[in-house]
């Protein structure tokens, strides 16, 4: 039966015949591919030779076509084009499926403002107060010195639930939750948890997709002798007062001990001199 199978030339060993059975088809197909590529290359070489002869004679020639057998290198430009096409494809697919070019992924990194930030300015407290959303003015608020345009937030517009926070730096209120009495930038005396709350809200505004940082607000120095704003929660204020009393006792005890030590050293020095 094997003798009846058609024979073809071995693609790798000269003067050898092999069976055309299915197991050998991949090798035979590769041989045919190589032969086609070689023919195309020889055709291109001939065109190049004729073109070179014309150039040597000073005759006009057309541009030499690219060798069809030369592998195509992707390169940086090819990779860039691929990434652009892929980005466009994914954006259009997201728009078709979710109605959003970013697949409803909302973050500052898909906002142009992140890469082309607006010009920033330094505000005084008086100037900042003018940006309260009234009389067609933008709506600004500050937190720990950073000023943000929150005009896109409905709750910050006149009549909104948080409109009382705009036009000022109410950093303390963001940490304590005392939105009526702590609308100040004074962060003295905050607990660790309250301080972390302020930092959380700072990150919230910094990373928000709709709010843009527009500058800084300049505050007058806080007199360290001025009283720390009282907490709106009576129980928390009682704990703060108790902690302050304990701290005062410890400070007084430390000062007394230091004074006693100094007096003892002075007496010893006087005795040594005698």
KEMITOR-492410 format. One record per residue: x, y, z negated of N, C-alpha, C, O, CB in turn. Coordinates in steps of 0.2 Angstrom, whole numbers, padded with zeros to 4 digits, always signed. Glycine has a CB too. Layout:
N
XYZXYZXYZXYZXYZ ...
This chain:
274
+0004-0006+0000+0000+0000+0000+0004+0006+0000+0003+0011+0003-0005+0000-0006 +0010+0006-0004+0014+0012-0004+0017+0014+0002+0018+0020+0004+0019+0011-0009 +0018+0009+0007+0022+0010+0013+0017+0014+0018+0019+0017+0023+0024+0004+0016 +0010+0013+0017+0005+0017+0021+0005+0024+0019+0002+0028+0023-0001+0013+0020 +0007+0026+0013+0006+0033+0011+0011+0038+0015+0016+0036+0017+0008+0034+0004 +0008+0044+0017+0012+0048+0022+0019+0050+0018+0019+0051+0012+0008+0054+0024 +0024+0051+0022+0030+0053+0019+0032+0060+0021+0030+0062+0027+0036+0048+0021 +0035+0064+0017+0038+0071+0019+0045+0072+0016+0047+0068+0012+0033+0076+0016 +0048+0077+0019+0055+0078+0017+0055+0080+0009+0051+0084+0007+0058+0083+0021 +0060+0077+0006+0061+0079-0001+0063+0086-0001+0068+0088+0002+0067+0074-0004 +0060+0091-0005+0062+0098-0005+0068+0099-0009+0071+0105-0008+0056+0101-0009 +0071+0094-0012+0077+0096-0016+0083+0092-0013+0089+0094-0014+0076+0095-0023 +0082+0086-0010+0088+0081-0008+0087+0081-0001+0082+0078+0002+0087+0074-0012 +0092+0083+0003+0092+0082+0010+0092+0075+0013+0094+0071+0009+0098+0086+0013 +0089+0074+0019+0089+0067+0022+0085+0062+0018+0087+0056+0018+0096+0065+0023 +0081+0064+0013+0077+0060+0009+0070+0061+0010+0067+0067+0010+0079+0060+0002 +0066+0056+0011+0059+0056+0012+0055+0054+0005+0057+0049+0002+0056+0052+0018 +0050+0058+0004+0046+0056-0002+0039+0055-0001+0036+0058+0004+0047+0061-0008 +0035+0052-0005+0028+0051-0004+0024+0058-0005+0026+0062-0009+0025+0046-0009 +0019+0059-0001+0015+0065-0002+0009+0064-0007+0004+0067-0007+0012+0067+0005 +0010+0059-0012+0005+0058-0017+0004+0064-0021+0008+0069-0021+0007+0052-0021 -0002+0064-0025-0004+0070-0029+0001+0072-0034+0002+0078-0036-0010+0068-0032 +0005+0067-0037+0010+0068-0042+0015+0073-0039+0019+0076-0043+0013+0062-0045 +0017+0072-0033+0022+0076-0030+0020+0083-0027+0024+0087-0024+0026+0072-0024 +0013+0084-0027+0011+0090-0024+0013+0096-0026+0015+0101-0023+0003+0090-0024 +0014+0097-0033+0017+0103-0036+0024+0105-0033+0025+0111-0031+0017+0103-0043 +0028+0100-0032+0035+0101-0030+0035+0103-0022+0038+0107-0020+0039+0095-0031 +0030+0099-0018+0029+0101-0011+0027+0108-0010+0029+0111-0006+0025+0095-0008 +0022+0110-0014+0019+0116-0014+0024+0122-0015+0024+0127-0012+0013+0117-0019 +0029+0120-0020+0034+0125-0022+0039+0126-0016+0041+0131-0014+0038+0123-0028 +0040+0120-0012+0044+0120-0007+0041+0125-0001+0045+0129+0002+0046+0113-0004 +0035+0124+0000+0032+0128+0005+0032+0135+0003+0033+0139+0008+0024+0126+0006 +0031+0137-0003+0032+0144-0005+0038+0146-0004+0039+0152-0002+0030+0144-0013 +0044+0143-0005+0050+0145-0004+0052+0146+0003+0055+0151+0005+0055+0140-0007 +0049+0142+0007+0050+0142+0014+0047+0149+0017+0050+0152+0021+0047+0136+0018 +0041+0150+0014+0037+0156+0017+0041+0162+0014+0042+0167+0018+0030+0156+0014 +0044+0162+0008+0047+0168+0005+0054+0169+0009+0056+0175+0011+0049+0167-0002 +0057+0163+0011+0063+0164+0015+0062+0167+0022+0066+0171+0024+0067+0157+0016 +0056+0165+0025+0055+0167+0032+0053+0175+0031+0055+0179+0036+0049+0164+0035 +0050+0177+0026+0048+0184+0025+0054+0188+0024+0055+0194+0027+0043+0185+0019 +0059+0185+0020+0065+0189+0019+0069+0189+0025+0072+0195+0026+0069+0185+0013 +0070+0184+0029+0074+0184+0035+0071+0190+0040+0074+0193+0044+0074+0177+0039 +0064+0190+0040+0061+0195+0044+0062+0202+0042+0064+0206+0046+0053+0194+0044 +0063+0203+0036+0064+0209+0033+0072+0211+0035+0073+0217+0036+0063+0210+0025 +0076+0206+0034+0083+0207+0035+0084+0209+0043+0088+0214+0044+0087+0201+0034 +0080+0206+0047+0081+0208+0054+0078+0215+0055+0081+0219+0059+0077+0203+0058 +0073+0217+0052+0071+0224+0053+0076+0229+0050+0077+0234+0053+0064+0225+0049 +0079+0227+0045+0084+0231+0042+0090+0232+0047+0093+0237+0048+0087+0229+0035 +0092+0226+0050+0098+0226+0055+0096+0231+0060+0100+0235+0063+0099+0219+0057 +0090+0230+0063+0088+0235+0069+0088+0242+0067+0090+0246+0071+0081+0232+0072 +0086+0243+0061+0085+0250+0059+0092+0253+0058+0093+0259+0060+0081+0251+0052 +0097+0249+0055+0104+0251+0054+0107+0253+0060+0111+0258+0061+0108+0246+0050 +0106+0249+0066+0108+0250+0072+0106+0257+0075+0110+0260+0078+0107+0244+0077 +0099+0258+0074+0097+0264+0077+0100+0270+0073+0101+0275+0076+0089+0264+0076 +0101+0270+0067+0104+0275+0063+0111+0276+0065+0113+0282+0066+0104+0273+0055 +0115+0271+0067+0121+0272+0069+0121+0275+0076+0126+0279+0078+0125+0265+0070 +0116+0274+0080+0116+0278+0087+0113+0285+0086+0113+0288+0091+0112+0273+0091 +0111+0286+0080+0108+0293+0079+0101+0294+0081+0098+0299+0082+0112+0298+0083 +0097+0288+0082+0090+0288+0084+0086+0289+0078+0088+0287+0072+0089+0281+0088 +0080+0292+0079+0076+0293+0073+0073+0286+0071+0071+0282+0075+0070+0298+0074 +0072+0285+0064+0069+0279+0062+0064+0280+0056+0064+0285+0053+0075+0274+0059 +0060+0275+0056+0054+0276+0050+0057+0273+0044+0062+0270+0044+0048+0271+0052 +0054+0275+0038+0057+0272+0032+0057+0265+0032+0052+0261+0034+0052+0275+0026 +0062+0262+0029+0062+0255+0028+0057+0252+0023+0057+0254+0017+0070+0253+0026 +0053+0247+0025+0048+0244+0020+0052+0240+0015+0058+0238+0016+0043+0240+0024 +0049+0240+0009+0052+0236+0004+0052+0228+0006+0048+0226+0009+0048+0237-0003 +0057+0225+0003+0058+0218+0004+0052+0214+0001+0052+0215-0005+0065+0215+0002 +0048+0211+0004+0042+0208+0001+0044+0202-0004+0039+0200-0008+0037+0205+0007 +0050+0200-0003+0052+0194-0008+0055+0197-0014+0057+0193-0019+0056+0190-0004 +0056+0204-0015+0059+0206-0020+0055+0207-0026+0049+0210-0025+0062+0213-0019 +0056+0204-0032+0052+0204-0038+0050+0212-0040+0055+0216-0039+0055+0201-0044 +0044+0213-0042+0042+0219-0044+0044+0220-0051+0042+0217-0056+0035+0221-0043 +0048+0226-0053+0049+0227-0060+0044+0232-0063+0042+0237-0060+0057+0230-0060 +0042+0230-0069+0037+0234-0072+0040+0241-0074+0037+0246-0072+0034+0231-0078 +0045+0241-0077+0048+0248-0079+0044+0252-0084+0038+0250-0086+0049+0252-0073 +0046+0257-0086+0043+0262-0091+0037+0265-0088+0031+0265-0091+0048+0267-0093 +0037+0267-0081+0031+0270-0078+0026+0265-0077+0020+0266-0078+0033+0273-0071 +0028+0259-0075+0022+0253-0074+0019+0252-0081+0013+0251-0081+0025+0247-0072 +0023+0251-0086+0020+0250-0093+0016+0256-0095+0010+0255-0098+0026+0249-0098 +0018+0262-0094+0014+0268-0096+0007+0268-0092+0002+0269-0095+0017+0274-0094 +0007+0266-0085+0001+0266-0082-0004+0260-0084-0010+0261-0085+0002+0264-0074 -0001+0254-0086-0005+0249-0089-0008+0251-0095-0014+0250-0096+0000+0243-0090 -0004+0255-0100-0007+0257-0106-0013+0262-0105-0018+0262-0108-0002+0260-0111 -0012+0266-0100-0017+0271-0098-0023+0268-0096-0029+0269-0098-0015+0276-0093 -0022+0263-0091-0028+0260-0089-0032+0256-0094-0038+0255-0094-0026+0255-0083 -0028+0253-0099-0031+0249-0104-0035+0253-0109-0040+0252-0111-0025+0245-0108 -0032+0259-0110-0035+0264-0115-0042+0266-0112-0047+0267-0115-0031+0270-0116 -0042+0268-0105-0048+0270-0102-0053+0265-0102-0059+0266-0103-0046+0272-0095 -0051+0259-0100-0055+0253-0100-0059+0252-0107-0065+0251-0107-0052+0246-0098 -0055+0252-0112-0057+0251-0119-0062+0256-0121-0067+0255-0124-0052+0250-0124 -0060+0263-0119-0065+0268-0121-0071+0268-0117-0077+0269-0120-0061+0275-0119 -0071+0266-0111-0078+0265-0107-0082+0260-0110-0088+0260-0110-0076+0265-0100 -0078+0254-0111-0082+0248-0114-0085+0250-0121-0091+0248-0122-0077+0242-0115 -0081+0254-0125-0084+0256-0131-0090+0261-0130-0095+0260-0134-0079+0260-0135 -0090+0265-0125-0095+0270-0124-0102+0266-0122-0107+0267-0123-0094+0275-0119 -0100+0260-0118-0106+0256-0115-0109+0252-0121-0115+0251-0121-0104+0252-0109 -0105+0249-0125-0108+0245-0130-0110+0249-0136-0116+0247-0139-0102+0240-0132 -0106+0253-0139-0108+0257-0145-0111+0264-0144-0113+0267-0149-0102+0257-0150 -0110+0267-0138-0111+0274-0137-0106+0278-0139-0107+0284-0139-0118+0275-0141 -0100+0276-0141-0094+0280-0144-0088+0277-0140-0087+0271-0140-0094+0279-0151 -0084+0282-0138-0078+0281-0134-0073+0278-0139-0068+0274-0137-0075+0287-0131 -0074+0279-0145-0069+0276-0150-0072+0270-0154-0070+0269-0160-0067+0282-0155 -0077+0267-0151-0080+0261-0155-0083+0263-0162-0082+0259-0166-0075+0256-0155 -0085+0269-0162-0088+0272-0169-0083+0272-0174-0084+0272-0180-0094+0268-0171 -0076+0272-0172-0071+0273-0177-0069+0280-0178-0067+0284-0174-0064+0269-0174 -0071+0283-0184-0071+0290-0185-0065+0291-0191-0066+0289-0196-0077+0293-0188 -0060+0294-0188-0055+0296-0193-0051+0302-0190-0052+0304-0184-0050+0290-0194 -0047+0305-0194-0043+0311-0191-0038+0309-0185-0037+0314-0181-0039+0314-0197 -0036+0303-0185-0032+0301-0179-0035+0301-0172-0031+0300-0167-0028+0294-0181 -0041+0301-0172-0045+0301-0165-0047+0308-0164-0051+0309-0159-0050+0296-0165 -0045+0313-0168-0047+0320-0167-0041+0324-0164-0035+0323-0167-0049+0323-0174 -0042+0328-0159-0037+0332-0156-0034+0337-0161-0028+0339-0160-0039+0335-0150 -0038+0339-0166-0036+0344-0171-0030+0342-0175-0026+0345-0177-0041+0346-0175 -0029+0335-0175-0024+0332-0179-0017+0333-0176-0012+0334-0179-0025+0324-0180 -0017+0333-0169-0011+0334-0165-0010+0341-0163-0004+0343-0161-0011+0329-0160 -0015+0345-0163-0015+0352-0161-0018+0356-0166-0023+0359-0165-0018+0354-0154 -0015+0357-0172-0018+0360-0178-0019+0368-0176-0015+0371-0173-0014+0359-0184 -0024+0371-0179-0025+0378-0178-0020+0382-0182-0017+0379-0187-0033+0379-0180 -0020+0388-0180-0016+0393-0184-0018+0394-0191-0024+0394-0192-0015+0400-0180 -0014+0394-0196-0016+0394-0203-0014+0401-0206-0009+0404-0203-0013+0388-0207 -0017+0403-0211-0016+0410-0214-0016+0409-0221-0018+0404-0224-0021+0415-0211 -0014+0414-0225-0014+0415-0232-0020+0419-0234-0020+0425-0232-0007+0418-0234 -0024+0417-0238-0030+0420-0240-0029+0423-0247-0025+0420-0252-0036+0416-0240 -0032+0429-0249-0032+0431-0256-0039+0428-0258-0043+0426-0254-0032+0439-0256 -0040+0428-0265-0046+0426-0267-0052+0430-0265-0058+0427-0264-0046+0426-0275 -0051+0436-0264-0056+0441-0262-0058+0439-0254-0064+0439-0253-0054+0448-0262 -0053+0438-0250-0054+0437-0243-0058+0430-0242-0062+0430-0238-0048+0437-0239 -0056+0425-0246-0059+0419-0246-0066+0419-0247-0070+0415-0244-0055+0414-0251 -0068+0423-0252-0075+0423-0254-0079+0426-0249-0086+0425-0249-0076+0428-0260 -0077+0429-0244-0081+0432-0238-0083+0426-0233-0088+0427-0230-0077+0437-0234 -0079+0421-0233-0081+0415-0229-0086+0410-0232-0084+0405-0234-0074+0412-0226 -0092+0413-0233-0097+0409-0236-0103+0406-0232-0108+0404-0234-0100+0413-0242 -0102+0407-0225-0107+0404-0221-0112+0409-0219-0117+0408-0215-0110+0398-0223 -0112+0415-0222-0118+0420-0221-0115+0425-0216-0109+0426-0215-0119+0423-0228 -0120+0428-0213-0119+0433-0208-0115+0430-0202-0110+0434-0200-0116+0439-0211 -0116+0424-0200-0112+0421-0195-0105+0420-0196-0101+0419-0192-0113+0425-0188 -0103+0420-0203-0096+0419-0204-0095+0411-0205-0100+0408-0207-0094+0423-0211 -0089+0409-0204-0087+0402-0205-0088+0400-0213-0088+0405-0217-0080+0400-0203 -0088+0394-0214-0089+0392-0221-0082+0388-0223-0080+0383-0221-0095+0387-0222 -0079+0392-0228-0072+0389-0230-0073+0387-0238-0077+0391-0242-0067+0395-0229 -0069+0382-0240-0068+0381-0247-0061+0379-0248-0058+0377-0243-0073+0375-0250 -0059+0380-0254-0052+0378-0256-0052+0373-0261-0056+0372-0266-0048+0384-0258 -0047+0369-0261-0045+0364-0267-0038+0364-0268-0034+0362-0264-0048+0357-0265 -0036+0366-0274-0029+0366-0276-0025+0370-0271-0019+0368-0270-0026+0359-0277 -0027+0375-0269-0024+0380-0265-0025+0379-0257-0023+0383-0253-0017+0379-0266 -0027+0373-0255-0028+0372-0248-0035+0374-0246-0040+0372-0249-0027+0364-0246 -0035+0378-0240-0042+0380-0238-0044+0376-0232-0040+0375-0227-0041+0388-0236 -0050+0374-0232-0053+0370-0226-0059+0374-0223-0063+0377-0227-0055+0363-0229 -0060+0373-0217-0066+0375-0214-0071+0369-0214-0070+0364-0211-0065+0377-0206 -0076+0370-0218-0081+0365-0219-0088+0367-0215-0093+0365-0217-0082+0363-0226 -0087+0371-0210-0093+0374-0207-0098+0368-0204-0104+0369-0203-0092+0378-0201 -0095+0362-0202-0099+0357-0199-0103+0353-0205-0107+0349-0203-0094+0352-0196 -0101+0354-0211-0105+0351-0217-0111+0354-0218-0111+0360-0221-0100+0350-0223 -0117+0351-0217-0123+0355-0219-0124+0356-0226-0127+0361-0228-0129+0350-0216 -0121+0352-0230-0122+0353-0237-0119+0359-0240-0120+0362-0245-0120+0347-0241 -0114+0362-0236-0110+0368-0238-0113+0374-0235-0111+0380-0237-0103+0367-0236 -0118+0374-0231-0121+0379-0228-0126+0383-0233-0128+0380-0238-0125+0378-0222 -0127+0389-0232-0132+0393-0236-0138+0389-0237-0142+0387-0232-0134+0400-0234 -0140+0387-0243-0146+0383-0245-0144+0376-0246-0148+0372-0248-0151+0384-0240 -0138+0374-0244-0136+0367-0245-0134+0366-0252-0133+0370-0257-0130+0366-0241 -0134+0359-0254-0133+0357-0261-0126+0359-0264-0125+0359-0270-0134+0350-0262 -0121+0360-0259-0114+0361-0262-0112+0368-0259-0106+0370-0259-0109+0356-0259 -0117+0373-0258-0115+0379-0255-0111+0383-0261-0108+0388-0259-0121+0383-0253 -0113+0382-0267-0110+0385-0273-0102+0384-0273-0099+0387-0277-0113+0384-0279 -0100+0379-0269-0093+0378-0270-0089+0382-0264-0082+0382-0265-0092+0370-0268 -0092+0385-0260-0088+0388-0254-0086+0395-0256-0088+0398-0261-0093+0388-0248 -0081+0397-0252-0078+0404-0254-0074+0404-0260-0072+0410-0262-0084+0409-0254 -0072+0399-0263-0068+0399-0269-0064+0392-0269-0065+0388-0265-0072+0399-0275 -0059+0392-0274-0055+0386-0276-0058+0383-0282-0056+0385-0287-0048+0388-0276 -0062+0378-0281-0065+0375-0287-0062+0368-0288-0066+0363-0290-0073+0374-0286 -0055+0368-0288-0052+0361-0289-0054+0358-0295-0054+0352-0296-0044+0363-0289 -0054+0362-0301-0055+0359-0307-0062+0355-0307-0063+0349-0310-0055+0364-0313 -0067+0358-0304-0074+0355-0304-0074+0348-0300-0077+0343-0302-0079+0359-0301 -0069+0347-0295-0069+0341-0292-0066+0336-0296-0068+0330-0295-0064+0342-0286 -0062+0337-0301-0060+0332-0306-0064+0331-0312-0065+0325-0314-0053+0334-0308 -0068+0336-0314-0072+0335-0320-0079+0334-0319-0082+0331-0323-0071+0341-0325 -0081+0336-0313-0088+0335-0312-0092+0341-0315-0099+0341-0314-0091+0329-0314 -0089+0346-0318-0093+0352-0320-0093+0357-0315-0090+0362-0315-0089+0355-0327 -0098+0356-0311-0098+0361-0305-0101+0368-0306-0100+0372-0302-0103+0357-0300 -0104+0369-0312-0106+0375-0314-0101+0379-0318-0101+0385-0317-0113+0375-0318 -0098+0376-0322-0093+0380-0327-0086+0379-0325-0082+0383-0327-0094+0377-0333 -0084+0374-0320-0077+0373-0319-0075+0375-0312-0071+0372-0309-0075+0366-0320 -0078+0380-0309-0077+0382-0302-0071+0387-0302-0071+0393-0301-0083+0386-0299 -0065+0384-0304-0059+0387-0305-0053+0383-0302-0054+0377-0302-0058+0389-0312 -0047+0386-0301-0042+0382-0299-0037+0380-0305-0032+0376-0304-0037+0386-0294 -0039+0382-0311-0036+0380-0317-0036+0373-0318-0041+0370-0320-0038+0384-0323 -0030+0369-0318-0030+0362-0319-0027+0360-0325-0025+0354-0326-0026+0359-0313 -0026+0365-0330-0023+0363-0336-0028+0359-0340-0034+0360-0340-0021+0370-0340 -0024+0354-0344-0028+0350-0349-0032+0345-0346-0036+0342-0349-0032+0355-0353 -0032+0343-0339-0035+0338-0336-0033+0331-0339-0027+0330-0340-0035+0338-0329 -0037+0326-0340-0035+0319-0341-0032+0316-0335-0033+0319-0329-0041+0315-0344 -0029+0311-0336-0026+0307-0330-0031+0305-0325-0030+0306-0319-0022+0301-0332 -0037+0303-0327-0042+0301-0323-0045+0307-0319-0046+0307-0313-0048+0298-0327 -0046+0313-0323-0048+0319-0319-0043+0321-0314-0045+0324-0309-0050+0324-0324 -0037+0321-0316-0032+0323-0311-0032+0319-0305-0031+0322-0299-0025+0323-0314 -0032+0313-0306-0033+0308-0300-0039+0309-0296-0039+0308-0290-0033+0301-0302 -0044+0312-0299-0050+0313-0295-0049+0319-0291-0052+0319-0285-0056+0315-0300 -0045+0324-0293-0044+0330-0289-0040+0328-0283-0041+0330-0277-0040+0335-0293 -0035+0323-0284-0031+0321-0279-0035+0317-0274-0033+0317-0268-0025+0316-0281 -0040+0313-0276-0044+0310-0271-0048+0314-0267-0048+0313-0261-0049+0305-0275 -0050+0320-0270-0054+0324-0265-0049+0328-0261-0052+0330-0255-0058+0329-0270 -0043+0329-0263-0039+0333-0258-0037+0328-0252-0037+0331-0247-0032+0334-0262 -0037+0322-0253-0036+0317-0248-0042+0317-0243-0042+0316-0237-0034+0310-0250 -0048+0317-0247-0054+0317-0243-0055+0323-0238-0056+0321-0232-0060+0317-0248 -0053+0329-0240-0053+0334-0235-0048+0334-0230-0049+0336-0224-0053+0341-0239 -0042+0332-0232-0036+0332-0228-0037+0327-0222-0035+0328-0217-0030+0330-0232 -0041+0321-0223-0042+0316-0219-0049+0316-0215-0050+0312-0211-0041+0309-0222 -0053+0321-0217-0060+0321-0214-0059+0323-0207-0055+0327-0204-0064+0326-0218 -0064+0320-0203-0064+0320-0196-0067+0327-0194-0065+0329-0188-0068+0315-0192 -0071+0330-0198-0074+0337-0196-0071+0343-0199-0072+0348-0197-0081+0336-0197 -0067+0342-0205-0065+0348-0209-0058+0349-0207-0054+0345-0206-0066+0346-0216 -0056+0356-0205-0050+0358-0203-0046+0362-0208-0049+0367-0211-0050+0361-0196 -0040+0361-0210-0036+0365-0214-0035+0371-0210-0032+0371-0205-0030+0362-0217 -0036+0377-0213-0035+0384-0210-0030+0388-0214-0029+0393-0211-0042+0387-0209 -0028+0386-0219-0023+0390-0223-0022+0388-0230-0024+0383-0233-0024+0397-0222 -0019+0393-0234-0019+0392-0241-0021+0399-0245-0022+0404-0241-0011+0391-0243 -0024+0398-0251-0026+0404-0255-0021+0405-0260-0018+0401-0263-0033+0402-0258 -0019+0412-0261-0015+0414-0266-0018+0416-0272-0023+0420-0272-0010+0420-0263 -0017+0412-0278-0020+0414-0284-0015+0418-0289-0009+0417-0288-0022+0407-0288 -0018+0422-0293-0014+0426-0298-0012+0421-0303-0015+0416-0304-0018+0432-0301 -0006+0422-0306-0003+0417-0311-0008+0416-0317-0012+0421-0319+0003+0419-0314 -0009+0410-0320-0013+0409-0325-0009+0410-0332-0004+0408-0333-0016+0402-0325 -0012+0414-0336-0009+0416-0343-0009+0409-0347-0014+0407-0349-0013+0422-0346 -0003+0407-0348-0003+0400-0352-0006+0401-0359-0008+0396-0362+0004+0398-0353 -0007+0407-0362-0010+0408-0368-0018+0409-0368-0021+0408-0373-0008+0414-0371 -0020+0409-0362-0028+0409-0361-0031+0403-0362-0028+0397-0361-0030+0412-0354 -0037+0403-0365-0040+0396-0367-0042+0392-0361-0043+0394-0355-0047+0398-0370 -0041+0385-0362-0043+0381-0356-0050+0380-0356-0054+0380-0361-0040+0374-0358 -0053+0380-0350-0060+0380-0349-0063+0374-0353-0061+0368-0352-0062+0379-0342 -0069+0375-0356-0072+0369-0360-0075+0365-0355-0078+0367-0350-0077+0372-0365 -0075+0358-0357-0079+0353-0353-0086+0354-0354-0089+0356-0359-0076+0346-0355 -0090+0352-0348-0097+0353-0349-0100+0347-0352-0106+0348-0354-0100+0353-0342 -0097+0342-0354-0099+0336-0357-0097+0337-0365-0091+0337-0366-0096+0329-0354 -0102+0338-0369-0100+0339-0376-0096+0334-0379-0091+0335-0383-0106+0340-0380 -0097+0328-0378-0094+0322-0381-0086+0322-0378-0082+0321-0382-0097+0315-0379 -0085+0323-0372-0078+0324-0369-0075+0330-0372-0069+0329-0374-0079+0324-0362 -0078+0335-0373-0075+0341-0376-0073+0340-0383-0068+0342-0385-0080+0347-0376 -0077+0336-0387-0076+0334-0394-0069+0330-0394-0065+0331-0398-0081+0330-0397 -0069+0325-0389-0063+0321-0389-0056+0325-0387-0051+0324-0390-0063+0316-0384 -0057+0330-0383-0052+0335-0381-0050+0339-0387-0044+0340-0388-0054+0339-0375 -0055+0341-0391-0053+0345-0397-0049+0341-0402-0045+0344-0405-0060+0348-0400 -0052+0335-0403-0048+0331-0408-0041+0329-0405-0037+0329-0410-0052+0324-0408 -0040+0328-0399-0034+0327-0396-0029+0333-0397-0023+0332-0399-0034+0325-0389 -0032+0339-0396-0028+0345-0397-0026+0346-0404-0020+0348-0406-0032+0351-0395 -0031+0344-0409-0029+0345-0416-0023+0340-0418-0019+0342-0422-0035+0344-0421 -0024+0334-0416-0019+0329-0417-0012+0331-0414-0007+0330-0417-0021+0322-0414 -0012+0334-0408-0006+0336-0405-0003+0342-0409+0003+0343-0410-0007+0338-0398 -0007+0346-0412-0005+0352-0416-0002+0350-0422+0003+0352-0424-0011+0357-0417 -0005+0345-0425-0002+0342-0431+0005+0339-0430+0009+0340-0434-0007+0336-0434 +0005+0335-0425+0012+0332-0423+0017+0337-0422+0023+0337-0424+0011+0327-0417 +0015+0343-0418+0020+0348-0417+0022+0351-0423+0028+0353-0424+0017+0353-0412 +0017+0353-0428+0019+0356-0434+0023+0351-0438+0028+0354-0441+0012+0358-0438 +0022+0345-0438+0026+0340-0442+0033+0340-0439+0038+0340-0443+0023+0333-0442 +0034+0340-0433+0040+0340-0429+0044+0346-0431+0050+0346-0432+0039+0339-0422 +0041+0352-0431+0044+0358-0432+0046+0358-0439+0052+0361-0441+0039+0364-0431 +0042+0356-0444+0044+0356-0451+0050+0351-0452+0054+0353-0456+0038+0353-0455 +0050+0345-0449+0055+0341-0450+0062+0344-0447+0067+0343-0450+0054+0334-0446 +0061+0347-0442+0067+0350-0439+0070+0356-0443+0076+0357-0444+0065+0353-0432 +0065+0360-0446+0067+0365-0451+0071+0362-0457+0076+0365-0459+0061+0370-0453 +0068+0357-0459+0071+0354-0465+0078+0351-0464+0082+0352-0468+0066+0348-0468 +0079+0348-0458+0085+0345-0456+0090+0351-0455+0096+0350-0457+0084+0341-0449 +0088+0356-0452+0093+0362-0451+0095+0365-0458+0100+0367-0459+0089+0368-0447 +0090+0365-0463+0091+0368-0469+0096+0363-0473+0101+0366-0477+0085+0369-0474 +0095+0357-0472+0100+0352-0476+0107+0352-0473+0111+0352-0477+0097+0345-0475 +0107+0353-0467+0114+0354-0464+0117+0360-0466+0123+0360-0467+0113+0353-0456 +0113+0365-0466+0116+0372-0469+0119+0371-0476+0124+0374-0477+0111+0377-0468 +0115+0368-0480+0117+0367-0487+0123+0363-0488+0128+0365-0492+0111+0364-0491 +0124+0358-0484+0129+0354-0484+0136+0357-0482+0141+0357-0484+0128+0347-0480 +0135+0361-0477+0140+0365-0474+0143+0370-0479+0149+0371-0480+0138+0369-0468 +0138+0373-0483+0140+0378-0488+0144+0375-0494+0148+0377-0497+0133+0382-0491 +0141+0369-0496+0145+0365-0501+0152+0363-0499+0156+0363-0503+0141+0358-0503 +0153+0361-0493+0159+0359-0490+0164+0365-0491+0170+0365-0492+0159+0357-0483 +0161+0371-0489+0166+0377-0489+0168+0379-0497+0173+0382-0498+0162+0383-0486 +0164+0377-0502+0166+0378-0509+0171+0373-0511+0173+0374-0517+0159+0378-0513 
